[in-house]
Amino acid sequence: MPPPRPLPSVLLAALVPVAAWLVLRPLLPPAPPLPALHTSAGFAVFALLSALWLIPALAPTFLAANLKGRDLLKVDGTPIQLSPYLSSLLSLLLATMLGFLDDLFDIRWRHKIPIPLIASIPLLMVYHAEQGATAIVVPIPLRPLLGRLLELGPLYYVWMAMLSTFTTNSINILAGCNGVEAGQALIIALSIVFNDLLYLPWPFALKLPMHLLGLDGEVTVGGWGAGMSYGSEQLVERHLLTRVFPGDTLCYITGMAFAVVGIHAHFTKTLLLFFIPQLINFSLSAPQLFGLVPCPRHRLPRFEADEGLLYPSTAILKGPAPLLIRILAKVGLTRLSPVDKTALAARAKAAKGSKSQGELEGDTEMTNLTLLNLLLLRLGPMSEPTLVRVLMAVQVAGSVLGFVVRYGLAGLVYDGDRR
């Protein structure tokens, strides 16, 4: 049985002044509206600190006096690691709540990108409390300089926080057609399930429970994705679009589920290989997401009702196109054209004024930088179901490429069992 962990000095130094201030605040003018509440909160913090300090300090004394117990619900005495499961559930619940708030309040992109950091806090705290590994295996070419293992320390937590932010937002960014959000989540979940199944017959006892966690979690997410994808497709065909709307809620919870199993099962690099289309879409969208060029609130493809086809949507540049945008246009990732104000005004009127006057001012029109618009730009206009099927084919191809890299090419830079 491991000894109890002592109270961290940083926690002690941070909470003692807070507790003291809460206790003393009612004595200072002006008095707060609820002085008893301040005092109670302060003593509650002191009680917490006392418990955290006394339990490790007095544990050896109680053990020496045989004042201890045995967990009768364990067959072999091995403790069950419930904390990773509970922290995962808490992160998923937070992600669901934050996604629902995003749907309600229409949060802008520059504000919503950091939101998943809040949902990842329980996950990171429990990972730290469980003394999770923070070292990475160094690729073979760099080992003469860095050694076989590189200890990242706090940087590893930054990496995990960024991973949860990316997996959550990347699914949300690659959206705009019925079935896209749920469909990509379904394919990624099935890819992770297949990857986890490769590990289960082999004697990797340390990681086996965590891969089972990934298997259970992604089977559930896969079920959600399958149901939502099927429902979305049926509703598109029946023109009942308002009955099933995954919204940001589904994007947040699926992305956080992927991050949870990737972090706990220690296969974050493999996880990112299943996000190749999302990585491409995020890289392509970066100039708009980070403010280099205008970013409309919705960048979904433009629908022409008289044709029943989707066309690339556009944004208006108010000045000369930046060098990066001109390079992207040169290689065919976007299209620059002079603004046809008459056609643009007609489209805005057909969309019932969704574009403000400020968004219509400018001299140059560029197609929005998303993977959906890129597919329409390179393959031509197509119907919404066709575009969704094309994107799902791209997602499947990305997963196949991920498996090729993980179990084929990775052997060139990593040694050991690459199963």
DRENFI-43936 format. One record per residue (C-alpha): chain; x negated, y, z; residue number from 1. Coordinates in steps of 0.001 Angstrom, whole numbers, plus 500000, padded with zeros to 6 digits. Layout:
REM DRENFI-43936
<atom unit="A" u="X" v="Y" w="Z" pos="NUM"/>
...
REM end
This chain:
REM DRENFI-43936
<atom unit="A" u="500000" v="500000" w="500000" pos="1"/>
<atom unit="A" u="498386" v="503310" w="498960" pos="2"/>
<atom unit="A" u="497997" v="505999" w="501642" pos="3"/>
<atom unit="A" u="500414" v="508943" w="501545" pos="4"/>
<atom unit="A" u="499194" v="511862" w="499488" pos="5"/>
<atom unit="A" u="498265" v="514967" w="501525" pos="6"/>
<atom unit="A" u="500071" v="518246" w="501044" pos="7"/>
<atom unit="A" u="498419" v="520208" w="498207" pos="8"/>
<atom unit="A" u="496733" v="523343" w="499491" pos="9"/>
<atom unit="A" u="498050" v="525345" w="496540" pos="10"/>
<atom unit="A" u="501628" v="524429" w="497447" pos="11"/>
<atom unit="A" u="500990" v="525317" w="501081" pos="12"/>
<atom unit="A" u="499440" v="528677" w="500210" pos="13"/>
<atom unit="A" u="502282" v="529527" w="497851" pos="14"/>
<atom unit="A" u="505281" v="528496" w="499951" pos="15"/>
<atom unit="A" u="504241" v="529724" w="503405" pos="16"/>
<atom unit="A" u="504372" v="533430" w="502402" pos="17"/>
<atom unit="A" u="507664" v="532829" w="500610" pos="18"/>
<atom unit="A" u="509204" v="531168" w="503661" pos="19"/>
<atom unit="A" u="507872" v="533880" w="505978" pos="20"/>
<atom unit="A" u="509283" v="536613" w="503770" pos="21"/>
<atom unit="A" u="512711" v="534927" w="503679" pos="22"/>
<atom unit="A" u="512776" v="534693" w="507491" pos="23"/>
<atom unit="A" u="511602" v="538269" w="508090" pos="24"/>
<atom unit="A" u="513518" v="539973" w="505290" pos="25"/>
<atom unit="A" u="516778" v="540452" w="507295" pos="26"/>
<atom unit="A" u="514770" v="542385" w="509926" pos="27"/>
<atom unit="A" u="513617" v="544987" w="507399" pos="28"/>
<atom unit="A" u="515795" v="547869" w="506218" pos="29"/>
<atom unit="A" u="517891" v="547870" w="504159" pos="30"/>
<atom unit="A" u="519449" v="544640" w="505347" pos="31"/>
<atom unit="A" u="520385" v="542166" w="502579" pos="32"/>
<atom unit="A" u="524079" v="541383" w="502006" pos="33"/>
<atom unit="A" u="523717" v="537865" w="503464" pos="34"/>
<atom unit="A" u="520938" v="537981" w="506090" pos="35"/>
<atom unit="A" u="521798" v="534561" w="507522" pos="36"/>
<atom unit="A" u="521342" v="533013" w="504086" pos="37"/>
<atom unit="A" u="517827" v="534464" w="503819" pos="38"/>
<atom unit="A" u="516880" v="533134" w="507242" pos="39"/>
<atom unit="A" u="518319" v="529683" w="506551" pos="40"/>
<atom unit="A" u="516464" v="529460" w="503252" pos="41"/>
<atom unit="A" u="513212" v="530452" w="504948" pos="42"/>
<atom unit="A" u="513537" v="527842" w="507688" pos="43"/>
<atom unit="A" u="514493" v="525254" w="505043" pos="44"/>
<atom unit="A" u="511196" v="525905" w="503263" pos="45"/>
<atom unit="A" u="509336" v="525627" w="506593" pos="46"/>
<atom unit="A" u="511124" v="522314" w="507250" pos="47"/>
<atom unit="A" u="510104" v="521066" w="503816" pos="48"/>
<atom unit="A" u="506465" v="522002" w="504407" pos="49"/>
<atom unit="A" u="506523" v="520400" w="507849" pos="50"/>
<atom unit="A" u="507854" v="517126" w="506469" pos="51"/>
<atom unit="A" u="505367" v="517119" w="503606" pos="52"/>
<atom unit="A" u="502496" v="517749" w="506025" pos="53"/>
<atom unit="A" u="503537" v="515539" w="508952" pos="54"/>
<atom unit="A" u="504362" v="512362" w="507015" pos="55"/>
<atom unit="A" u="500848" v="511856" w="505557" pos="56"/>
<atom unit="A" u="499234" v="513038" w="508802" pos="57"/>
<atom unit="A" u="501201" v="510708" w="511107" pos="58"/>
<atom unit="A" u="501499" v="507714" w="508766" pos="59"/>
<atom unit="A" u="498291" v="505968" w="509996" pos="60"/>
<atom unit="A" u="499444" v="506324" w="513620" pos="61"/>
<atom unit="A" u="502819" v="504744" w="512874" pos="62"/>
<atom unit="A" u="501200" v="501962" w="510853" pos="63"/>
<atom unit="A" u="498782" v="501196" w="513700" pos="64"/>
<atom unit="A" u="501755" v="500932" w="516075" pos="65"/>
<atom unit="A" u="503426" v="498518" w="513628" pos="66"/>
<atom unit="A" u="506235" v="501022" w="513083" pos="67"/>
<atom unit="A" u="506690" v="500112" w="509459" pos="68"/>
<atom unit="A" u="509039" v="498159" w="507246" pos="69"/>
<atom unit="A" u="509108" v="495978" w="504169" pos="70"/>
<atom unit="A" u="511286" v="496522" w="501136" pos="71"/>
<atom unit="A" u="513558" v="493474" w="501149" pos="72"/>
<atom unit="A" u="514842" v="494188" w="497649" pos="73"/>
<atom unit="A" u="511498" v="493339" w="496037" pos="74"/>
<atom unit="A" u="510692" v="489726" w="495156" pos="75"/>
<atom unit="A" u="506938" v="490099" w="495016" pos="76"/>
<atom unit="A" u="506531" v="493318" w="496936" pos="77"/>
<atom unit="A" u="505669" v="495299" w="493808" pos="78"/>
<atom unit="A" u="507283" v="498748" w="493929" pos="79"/>
<atom unit="A" u="509560" v="499628" w="491053" pos="80"/>
<atom unit="A" u="508577" v="502838" w="489287" pos="81"/>
<atom unit="A" u="511907" v="504587" w="489286" pos="82"/>
<atom unit="A" u="510467" v="508094" w="489167" pos="83"/>
<atom unit="A" u="509649" v="508019" w="485417" pos="84"/>
<atom unit="A" u="513206" v="506919" w="484660" pos="85"/>
<atom unit="A" u="514771" v="509511" w="486956" pos="86"/>
<atom unit="A" u="512578" v="512333" w="485642" pos="87"/>
<atom unit="A" u="513419" v="511267" w="482101" pos="88"/>
<atom unit="A" u="517138" v="511381" w="482851" pos="89"/>
<atom unit="A" u="516788" v="514795" w="484483" pos="90"/>
<atom unit="A" u="514885" v="516160" w="481483" pos="91"/>
<atom unit="A" u="517537" v="514762" w="479140" pos="92"/>
<atom unit="A" u="520340" v="516308" w="481192" pos="93"/>
<atom unit="A" u="518566" v="519668" w="481213" pos="94"/>
<atom unit="A" u="518029" v="519438" w="477462" pos="95"/>
<atom unit="A" u="521723" v="518685" w="476963" pos="96"/>
<atom unit="A" u="522765" v="521654" w="479081" pos="97"/>
<atom unit="A" u="520327" v="524028" w="477374" pos="98"/>
<atom unit="A" u="521405" v="522830" w="473938" pos="99"/>
<atom unit="A" u="525043" v="523442" w="474847" pos="100"/>
<atom unit="A" u="524172" v="526952" w="476050" pos="101"/>
<atom unit="A" u="522366" v="527544" w="472764" pos="102"/>
<atom unit="A" u="525507" v="526529" w="470874" pos="103"/>
<atom unit="A" u="527598" v="528876" w="472999" pos="104"/>
<atom unit="A" u="525421" v="531984" w="472993" pos="105"/>
<atom unit="A" u="523827" v="531794" w="469524" pos="106"/>
<atom unit="A" u="520268" v="532319" w="470775" pos="107"/>
<atom unit="A" u="517798" v="533644" w="468200" pos="108"/>
<atom unit="A" u="514842" v="531564" w="467052" pos="109"/>
<atom unit="A" u="512149" v="533583" w="468804" pos="110"/>
<atom unit="A" u="513967" v="533009" w="472099" pos="111"/>
<atom unit="A" u="515078" v="529413" w="471631" pos="112"/>
<atom unit="A" u="511660" v="527959" w="470714" pos="113"/>
<atom unit="A" u="510353" v="528036" w="474350" pos="114"/>
<atom unit="A" u="513624" v="526694" w="475820" pos="115"/>
<atom unit="A" u="512533" v="523003" w="475809" pos="116"/>
<atom unit="A" u="509686" v="523923" w="478161" pos="117"/>
<atom unit="A" u="512308" v="524266" w="480900" pos="118"/>
<atom unit="A" u="513698" v="520789" w="480238" pos="119"/>
<atom unit="A" u="510202" v="519264" w="480290" pos="120"/>
<atom unit="A" u="509392" v="520531" w="483810" pos="121"/>
<atom unit="A" u="510766" v="517429" w="485668" pos="122"/>
<atom unit="A" u="508920" v="515160" w="483253" pos="123"/>
<atom unit="A" u="505588" v="516930" w="483756" pos="124"/>
<atom unit="A" u="505973" v="517208" w="487538" pos="125"/>
<atom unit="A" u="506605" v="513476" w="487959" pos="126"/>
<atom unit="A" u="503796" v="512658" w="485546" pos="127"/>
<atom unit="A" u="501472" v="514678" w="487785" pos="128"/>
<atom unit="A" u="502868" v="513140" w="490978" pos="129"/>
<atom unit="A" u="502346" v="509650" w="489550" pos="130"/>
<atom unit="A" u="498741" v="510600" w="488728" pos="131"/>
<atom unit="A" u="499270" v="509937" w="485042" pos="132"/>
<atom unit="A" u="496260" v="509611" w="482780" pos="133"/>
<atom unit="A" u="494942" v="512838" w="481278" pos="134"/>
<atom unit="A" u="492076" v="511363" w="479238" pos="135"/>
<atom unit="A" u="492145" v="510662" w="475515" pos="136"/>
<atom unit="A" u="490203" v="508196" w="473387" pos="137"/>
<atom unit="A" u="487668" v="510049" w="471255" pos="138"/>
<atom unit="A" u="487406" v="509124" w="467550" pos="139"/>
<atom unit="A" u="484302" v="507112" w="466674" pos="140"/>
<atom unit="A" u="482511" v="509892" w="464715" pos="141"/>
<atom unit="A" u="482677" v="512247" w="467728" pos="142"/>
<atom unit="A" u="481629" v="509774" w="470421" pos="143"/>
<atom unit="A" u="477901" v="510613" w="470274" pos="144"/>
<atom unit="A" u="478863" v="514134" w="471368" pos="145"/>
<atom unit="A" u="481891" v="513588" w="473631" pos="146"/>
<atom unit="A" u="481721" v="509955" w="474754" pos="147"/>
<atom unit="A" u="484423" v="507308" w="474477" pos="148"/>
<atom unit="A" u="486926" v="509084" w="476770" pos="149"/>
<atom unit="A" u="487460" v="512823" w="477066" pos="150"/>
<atom unit="A" u="489117" v="514105" w="480244" pos="151"/>
<atom unit="A" u="491414" v="516996" w="479335" pos="152"/>
<atom unit="A" u="492827" v="517706" w="482794" pos="153"/>
<atom unit="A" u="495348" v="520588" w="482709" pos="154"/>
<atom unit="A" u="495054" v="520821" w="478926" pos="155"/>
<atom unit="A" u="496775" v="517440" w="478691" pos="156"/>
<atom unit="A" u="499843" v="518922" w="480407" pos="157"/>
<atom unit="A" u="499787" v="521793" w="477928" pos="158"/>
<atom unit="A" u="499708" v="519187" w="475155" pos="159"/>
<atom unit="A" u="502704" v="517327" w="476637" pos="160"/>
<atom unit="A" u="504666" v="520567" w="477041" pos="161"/>
<atom unit="A" u="503928" v="521538" w="473440" pos="162"/>
<atom unit="A" u="504924" v="518048" w="472274" pos="163"/>
<atom unit="A" u="508335" v="518244" w="473954" pos="164"/>
<atom unit="A" u="508821" v="521726" w="472500" pos="165"/>
<atom unit="A" u="507946" v="520538" w="469006" pos="166"/>
<atom unit="A" u="510029" v="517349" w="468969" pos="167"/>
<atom unit="A" u="513076" v="519254" w="470208" pos="168"/>
<atom unit="A" u="512816" v="522272" w="467926" pos="169"/>
<atom unit="A" u="511628" v="520407" w="464839" pos="170"/>
<atom unit="A" u="514876" v="518443" w="464605" pos="171"/>
<atom unit="A" u="516816" v="521656" w="465145" pos="172"/>
<atom unit="A" u="514850" v="523531" w="462477" pos="173"/>
<atom unit="A" u="515337" v="520792" w="459865" pos="174"/>
<atom unit="A" u="519116" v="521120" w="459790" pos="175"/>
<atom unit="A" u="521839" v="522805" w="457815" pos="176"/>
<atom unit="A" u="523744" v="519961" w="456125" pos="177"/>
<atom unit="A" u="526257" v="517568" w="457613" pos="178"/>
<atom unit="A" u="524482" v="514429" w="458769" pos="179"/>
<atom unit="A" u="520919" v="515774" w="458625" pos="180"/>
<atom unit="A" u="520423" v="516244" w="462370" pos="181"/>
<atom unit="A" u="521827" v="512852" w="463314" pos="182"/>
<atom unit="A" u="520329" v="511075" w="460311" pos="183"/>
<atom unit="A" u="516751" v="512112" w="460968" pos="184"/>
<atom unit="A" u="517142" v="511254" w="464657" pos="185"/>
<atom unit="A" u="518435" v="507804" w="463679" pos="186"/>
<atom unit="A" u="515473" v="507066" w="461394" pos="187"/>
<atom unit="A" u="512912" v="508298" w="463929" pos="188"/>
<atom unit="A" u="514581" v="506252" w="466684" pos="189"/>
<atom unit="A" u="514546" v="503100" w="464549" pos="190"/>
<atom unit="A" u="510882" v="503707" w="463729" pos="191"/>
<atom unit="A" u="510027" v="503954" w="467427" pos="192"/>
<atom unit="A" u="512085" v="500829" w="468186" pos="193"/>
<atom unit="A" u="510187" v="498896" w="465518" pos="194"/>
<atom unit="A" u="506872" v="500217" w="466838" pos="195"/>
<atom unit="A" u="507785" v="499167" w="470398" pos="196"/>
<atom unit="A" u="508835" v="495703" w="469232" pos="197"/>
<atom unit="A" u="505313" v="495185" w="467904" pos="198"/>
<atom unit="A" u="503998" v="495443" w="471470" pos="199"/>
<atom unit="A" u="506475" v="493308" w="473369" pos="200"/>
<atom unit="A" u="505108" v="489794" w="472566" pos="201"/>
<atom unit="A" u="501555" v="490728" w="473565" pos="202"/>
<atom unit="A" u="500085" v="490699" w="477083" pos="203"/>
<atom unit="A" u="499712" v="494429" w="477676" pos="204"/>
<atom unit="A" u="501160" v="494355" w="481178" pos="205"/>
<atom unit="A" u="500351" v="497973" w="482016" pos="206"/>
<atom unit="A" u="502223" v="499513" w="479095" pos="207"/>
<atom unit="A" u="504914" v="496857" w="478693" pos="208"/>
<atom unit="A" u="507458" v="498471" w="481082" pos="209"/>
<atom unit="A" u="506965" v="501843" w="479424" pos="210"/>
<atom unit="A" u="507476" v="500401" w="475949" pos="211"/>
<atom unit="A" u="510636" v="498760" w="477259" pos="212"/>
<atom unit="A" u="511678" v="502223" w="478433" pos="213"/>
<atom unit="A" u="511050" v="503491" w="474912" pos="214"/>
<atom unit="A" u="512945" v="500578" w="473416" pos="215"/>
<atom unit="A" u="515976" v="501101" w="475655" pos="216"/>
<atom unit="A" u="515978" v="504853" w="475150" pos="217"/>
<atom unit="A" u="515565" v="504812" w="471388" pos="218"/>
<atom unit="A" u="518151" v="502073" w="470883" pos="219"/>
<atom unit="A" u="520588" v="504383" w="472665" pos="220"/>
<atom unit="A" u="519518" v="507398" w="470603" pos="221"/>
<atom unit="A" u="519720" v="505256" w="467483" pos="222"/>
<atom unit="A" u="523284" v="504368" w="468350" pos="223"/>
<atom unit="A" u="524182" v="508035" w="468777" pos="224"/>
<atom unit="A" u="522474" v="508886" w="465515" pos="225"/>
<atom unit="A" u="524202" v="506108" w="463601" pos="226"/>
<atom unit="A" u="527595" v="507098" w="464919" pos="227"/>
<atom unit="A" u="527090" v="510799" w="464273" pos="228"/>
<atom unit="A" u="525638" v="510193" w="460788" pos="229"/>
<atom unit="A" u="528528" v="507933" w="459814" pos="230"/>
<atom unit="A" u="531042" v="510327" w="461309" pos="231"/>
<atom unit="A" u="529502" v="513322" w="459555" pos="232"/>
<atom unit="A" u="529483" v="511547" w="456186" pos="233"/>
<atom unit="A" u="533105" v="510477" w="456535" pos="234"/>
<atom unit="A" u="534175" v="513963" w="457562" pos="235"/>
<atom unit="A" u="532359" v="515546" w="454637" pos="236"/>
<atom unit="A" u="534230" v="513261" w="452276" pos="237"/>
<atom unit="A" u="537550" v="514076" w="453945" pos="238"/>
<atom unit="A" u="536840" v="517832" w="454256" pos="239"/>
<atom unit="A" u="537328" v="517800" w="458012" pos="240"/>
<atom unit="A" u="534075" v="519508" w="458899" pos="241"/>
<atom unit="A" u="535124" v="520893" w="462257" pos="242"/>
<atom unit="A" u="535775" v="517587" w="464012" pos="243"/>
<atom unit="A" u="532164" v="516488" w="464376" pos="244"/>
<atom unit="A" u="529510" v="519147" w="464895" pos="245"/>
<atom unit="A" u="526286" v="517850" w="466473" pos="246"/>
<atom unit="A" u="524929" v="521358" w="466947" pos="247"/>
<atom unit="A" u="521901" v="522233" w="469018" pos="248"/>
<atom unit="A" u="523065" v="519918" w="471814" pos="249"/>
<atom unit="A" u="522324" v="516747" w="469834" pos="250"/>
<atom unit="A" u="519060" v="518215" w="468503" pos="251"/>
<atom unit="A" u="517832" v="519048" w="472013" pos="252"/>
<atom unit="A" u="518693" v="515736" w="473638" pos="253"/>
<atom unit="A" u="517317" v="513578" w="470802" pos="254"/>
<atom unit="A" u="514097" v="515571" w="470603" pos="255"/>
<atom unit="A" u="513618" v="515377" w="474369" pos="256"/>
<atom unit="A" u="514328" v="511626" w="474317" pos="257"/>
<atom unit="A" u="511537" v="511144" w="471787" pos="258"/>
<atom unit="A" u="509143" v="513241" w="473881" pos="259"/>
<atom unit="A" u="510035" v="511345" w="477071" pos="260"/>
<atom unit="A" u="509293" v="507889" w="475690" pos="261"/>
<atom unit="A" u="506204" v="509092" w="473829" pos="262"/>
<atom unit="A" u="504700" v="510639" w="476961" pos="263"/>
<atom unit="A" u="505565" v="507850" w="479408" pos="264"/>
<atom unit="A" u="504514" v="505078" w="477015" pos="265"/>
<atom unit="A" u="501340" v="506942" w="475989" pos="266"/>
<atom unit="A" u="501816" v="506875" w="472230" pos="267"/>
<atom unit="A" u="502164" v="510581" w="471491" pos="268"/>
<atom unit="A" u="499907" v="510450" w="468420" pos="269"/>
<atom unit="A" u="501965" v="507601" w="466972" pos="270"/>
<atom unit="A" u="505141" v="509518" w="467781" pos="271"/>
<atom unit="A" u="503972" v="512494" w="465738" pos="272"/>
<atom unit="A" u="503359" v="510198" w="462755" pos="273"/>
<atom unit="A" u="507116" v="509562" w="462652" pos="274"/>
<atom unit="A" u="507686" v="513332" w="462495" pos="275"/>
<atom unit="A" u="505836" v="513893" w="459207" pos="276"/>
<atom unit="A" u="508826" v="515566" w="457438" pos="277"/>
<atom unit="A" u="509405" v="517691" w="460544" pos="278"/>
<atom unit="A" u="505713" v="518668" w="460611" pos="279"/>
<atom unit="A" u="505924" v="519686" w="456951" pos="280"/>
<atom unit="A" u="509129" v="521641" w="457558" pos="281"/>
<atom unit="A" u="507697" v="523408" w="460628" pos="282"/>
<atom unit="A" u="504467" v="524318" w="458822" pos="283"/>
<atom unit="A" u="506452" v="525615" w="455861" pos="284"/>
<atom unit="A" u="508806" v="527582" w="458142" pos="285"/>
<atom unit="A" u="506040" v="529129" w="460263" pos="286"/>
<atom unit="A" u="505813" v="532438" w="458302" pos="287"/>
<atom unit="A" u="509506" v="533067" w="458932" pos="288"/>
<atom unit="A" u="509653" v="531676" w="462476" pos="289"/>
<atom unit="A" u="506735" v="533814" w="463634" pos="290"/>
<atom unit="A" u="507894" v="537022" w="461969" pos="291"/>
<atom unit="A" u="505532" v="537347" w="459007" pos="292"/>
<atom unit="A" u="508543" v="537672" w="456698" pos="293"/>
<atom unit="A" u="512255" v="538145" w="457471" pos="294"/>
<atom unit="A" u="513983" v="535099" w="458963" pos="295"/>
<atom unit="A" u="517787" v="535005" w="458570" pos="296"/>
<atom unit="A" u="519793" v="533562" w="461447" pos="297"/>
<atom unit="A" u="520873" v="530644" w="459243" pos="298"/>
<atom unit="A" u="518619" v="529393" w="456456" pos="299"/>
<atom unit="A" u="520868" v="526594" w="455248" pos="300"/>
<atom unit="A" u="521220" v="526171" w="451469" pos="301"/>
<atom unit="A" u="523640" v="528388" w="449564" pos="302"/>
<atom unit="A" u="526888" v="526734" w="448474" pos="303"/>
<atom unit="A" u="528474" v="527655" w="445142" pos="304"/>
<atom unit="A" u="532133" v="526762" w="445526" pos="305"/>
<atom unit="A" u="532958" v="526878" w="441808" pos="306"/>
<atom unit="A" u="530268" v="524278" w="441045" pos="307"/>
<atom unit="A" u="530336" v="522295" w="444286" pos="308"/>
<atom unit="A" u="526529" v="522398" w="444395" pos="309"/>
<atom unit="A" u="523900" v="523667" w="446798" pos="310"/>
<atom unit="A" u="521221" v="526171" w="445770" pos="311"/>
<atom unit="A" u="518186" v="527438" w="447701" pos="312"/>
<atom unit="A" u="519144" v="530264" w="450040" pos="313"/>
<atom unit="A" u="517094" v="533440" w="449992" pos="314"/>
<atom unit="A" u="515694" v="536190" w="452186" pos="315"/>
<atom unit="A" u="515007" v="539782" w="451138" pos="316"/>
<atom unit="A" u="511527" v="541274" w="451493" pos="317"/>
<atom unit="A" u="511573" v="545007" w="452220" pos="318"/>
<atom unit="A" u="508036" v="545552" w="450956" pos="319"/>
<atom unit="A" u="505405" v="543807" w="448873" pos="320"/>
<atom unit="A" u="505229" v="540076" w="449465" pos="321"/>
<atom unit="A" u="502395" v="539156" w="451874" pos="322"/>
<atom unit="A" u="499414" v="537308" w="450457" pos="323"/>
<atom unit="A" u="500441" v="534037" w="452125" pos="324"/>
<atom unit="A" u="503895" v="534165" w="450524" pos="325"/>
<atom unit="A" u="502364" v="534858" w="447107" pos="326"/>
<atom unit="A" u="500115" v="531819" w="447572" pos="327"/>
<atom unit="A" u="503108" v="529670" w="448555" pos="328"/>
<atom unit="A" u="504957" v="530891" w="445467" pos="329"/>
<atom unit="A" u="501921" v="530121" w="443305" pos="330"/>
<atom unit="A" u="501853" v="526476" w="444445" pos="331"/>
<atom unit="A" u="505619" v="526108" w="444076" pos="332"/>
<atom unit="A" u="506683" v="526065" w="447736" pos="333"/>
<atom unit="A" u="508877" v="529151" w="447361" pos="334"/>
<atom unit="A" u="510115" v="531386" w="444560" pos="335"/>
<atom unit="A" u="509767" v="535159" w="444331" pos="336"/>
<atom unit="A" u="512085" v="537135" w="442085" pos="337"/>
<atom unit="A" u="513349" v="540721" w="441774" pos="338"/>
<atom unit="A" u="516496" v="541404" w="443737" pos="339"/>
<atom unit="A" u="519685" v="541299" w="441687" pos="340"/>
<atom unit="A" u="521705" v="543586" w="443933" pos="341"/>
<atom unit="A" u="524954" v="542975" w="442052" pos="342"/>
<atom unit="A" u="524730" v="539202" w="442368" pos="343"/>
<atom unit="A" u="523540" v="539492" w="445954" pos="344"/>
<atom unit="A" u="526445" v="541741" w="446912" pos="345"/>
<atom unit="A" u="528864" v="539342" w="445241" pos="346"/>
<atom unit="A" u="527434" v="536409" w="447184" pos="347"/>
<atom unit="A" u="527625" v="538378" w="450433" pos="348"/>
<atom unit="A" u="531253" v="539266" w="449720" pos="349"/>
<atom unit="A" u="532051" v="535631" w="448932" pos="350"/>
<atom unit="A" u="530470" v="534688" w="452255" pos="351"/>
<atom unit="A" u="532856" v="537140" w="453967" pos="352"/>
<atom unit="A" u="530201" v="539662" w="454861" pos="353"/>
<atom unit="A" u="527806" v="537290" w="456612" pos="354"/>
<atom unit="A" u="524864" v="539410" w="455412" pos="355"/>
<atom unit="A" u="524452" v="542817" w="457001" pos="356"/>
<atom unit="A" u="523506" v="545860" w="454959" pos="357"/>
<atom unit="A" u="519967" v="545724" w="456348" pos="358"/>
<atom unit="A" u="519520" v="542194" w="455064" pos="359"/>
<atom unit="A" u="520522" v="543340" w="451552" pos="360"/>
<atom unit="A" u="517906" v="546103" w="451323" pos="361"/>
<atom unit="A" u="514661" v="545284" w="449532" pos="362"/>
<atom unit="A" u="513063" v="544752" w="446169" pos="363"/>
<atom unit="A" u="511933" v="541110" w="446259" pos="364"/>
<atom unit="A" u="513923" v="537968" w="446930" pos="365"/>
<atom unit="A" u="512273" v="534769" w="448189" pos="366"/>
<atom unit="A" u="513726" v="531343" w="448826" pos="367"/>
<atom unit="A" u="513847" v="530479" w="452515" pos="368"/>
<atom unit="A" u="510946" v="528376" w="453718" pos="369"/>
<atom unit="A" u="512602" v="525102" w="454701" pos="370"/>
<atom unit="A" u="512244" v="521553" w="453438" pos="371"/>
<atom unit="A" u="515891" v="521497" w="452339" pos="372"/>
<atom unit="A" u="515439" v="524605" w="450204" pos="373"/>
<atom unit="A" u="512160" v="523215" w="448861" pos="374"/>
<atom unit="A" u="513898" v="520022" w="447712" pos="375"/>
<atom unit="A" u="516550" v="522102" w="445954" pos="376"/>
<atom unit="A" u="513873" v="524323" w="444444" pos="377"/>
<atom unit="A" u="511850" v="521421" w="443033" pos="378"/>
<atom unit="A" u="514640" v="518949" w="442201" pos="379"/>
<atom unit="A" u="517363" v="521394" w="441201" pos="380"/>
<atom unit="A" u="520858" v="522033" w="442595" pos="381"/>
<atom unit="A" u="522679" v="519050" w="444027" pos="382"/>
<atom unit="A" u="525720" v="518245" w="446123" pos="383"/>
<atom unit="A" u="525505" v="518130" w="449899" pos="384"/>
<atom unit="A" u="525766" v="514299" w="450220" pos="385"/>
<atom unit="A" u="523056" v="513887" w="447573" pos="386"/>
<atom unit="A" u="520748" v="516335" w="449339" pos="387"/>
<atom unit="A" u="521245" v="514510" w="452640" pos="388"/>
<atom unit="A" u="520408" v="511172" w="451015" pos="389"/>
<atom unit="A" u="517280" v="512635" w="449424" pos="390"/>
<atom unit="A" u="516143" v="514015" w="452766" pos="391"/>
<atom unit="A" u="516805" v="510682" w="454483" pos="392"/>
<atom unit="A" u="514691" v="508996" w="451801" pos="393"/>
<atom unit="A" u="511918" v="511486" w="452576" pos="394"/>
<atom unit="A" u="512286" v="510678" w="456288" pos="395"/>
<atom unit="A" u="512023" v="506938" w="455631" pos="396"/>
<atom unit="A" u="508985" v="507504" w="453413" pos="397"/>
<atom unit="A" u="507430" v="509554" w="456219" pos="398"/>
<atom unit="A" u="507940" v="506703" w="458694" pos="399"/>
<atom unit="A" u="506421" v="504197" w="456262" pos="400"/>
<atom unit="A" u="503425" v="506492" w="455826" pos="401"/>
<atom unit="A" u="503202" v="506801" w="459609" pos="402"/>
<atom unit="A" u="502980" v="503027" w="460009" pos="403"/>
<atom unit="A" u="500331" v="502842" w="457273" pos="404"/>
<atom unit="A" u="498236" v="505477" w="459033" pos="405"/>
<atom unit="A" u="498775" v="503996" w="462505" pos="406"/>
<atom unit="A" u="498056" v="500353" w="461716" pos="407"/>
<atom unit="A" u="495816" v="500780" w="458682" pos="408"/>
<atom unit="A" u="493819" v="503962" w="458346" pos="409"/>
<atom unit="A" u="493485" v="504537" w="462103" pos="410"/>
<atom unit="A" u="490993" v="501664" w="462219" pos="411"/>
<atom unit="A" u="488515" v="503893" w="460398" pos="412"/>
<atom unit="A" u="488195" v="506302" w="463340" pos="413"/>
<atom unit="A" u="489317" v="504191" w="466322" pos="414"/>
<atom unit="A" u="488112" v="500778" w="467439" pos="415"/>
<atom unit="A" u="489818" v="498143" w="469576" pos="416"/>
<atom unit="A" u="493156" v="496445" w="469020" pos="417"/>
<atom unit="A" u="495159" v="498793" w="466771" pos="418"/>
<atom unit="A" u="498370" v="496786" w="467177" pos="419"/>
REM end
